[in-house]
Amino acid sequence: MVAQKRLTQRNEGTNWMSPDILHAAKVGDYSEALAAIKEDADCINQLNDTHQNALQVALINFHEDIAFLLLDETNISVKHKDALGRDSLDLALFGASEELCERINDRWYEEPDPDNNLDQNKHDI
């Protein structure tokens, strides 16, 4: 009963719980994503069970508005690899708009290489 009440409150927008960037990215809740970023800028470093960051979660759930928010308002990593070795551009190429793919590709060249192996030409589009 309590769990159902909590779920109902979250769905009705009263959201008494702290905003969760991974939840927002999964369900496409723009206001929750914005609130999570405002409350804790480091929330972008959170990972889900498959080691995906919020950008990757937004991409696999086709929430481009969340992806653009994360790219525009944070320094979330586009080079972070999930448990299957996929980065954000790998995921975007499966169904994101051309504009979003280009934005991620642009960020790719701005972001330092996490492995320092200088393989920055991997994703030339």
JOBELHU-V632610 format. One record per pair of residues at least 4 apart in sequence whose C-alpha atoms are under 6 Angstrom apart, sorted by the first residue. I is the first residue (numbers start at 0). J is the second residue. D is the distance in whole Angstrom. If there is no record, write none. Layout:
((I;J;D) (I;J;D))
//
This chain:
((8;13;5) (8;14;6) (9;13;6) (9;14;4) (18;31;6) (18;35;5) (19;35;6) (20;32;5) (20;35;6) (21;53;5) (23;27;5) (23;28;5) (23;31;6) (23;32;5) (24;53;6) (24;56;6) (24;57;5) (25;56;6) (25;57;6) (27;62;6) (34;38;6) (36;40;5) (43;75;6) (46;50;5) (46;51;5) (46;52;5) (47;51;5) (49;82;5) (50;81;5) (50;82;5) (51;55;6) (51;81;5) (54;66;5) (55;87;6) (57;62;5) (57;66;6) (67;71;6) (68;72;6) (69;73;5) (77;87;5) (78;86;5) (79;86;5) (80;84;5) (80;85;5) (80;86;4) (81;85;5) (85;89;6) (91;95;5) (91;100;6))
//
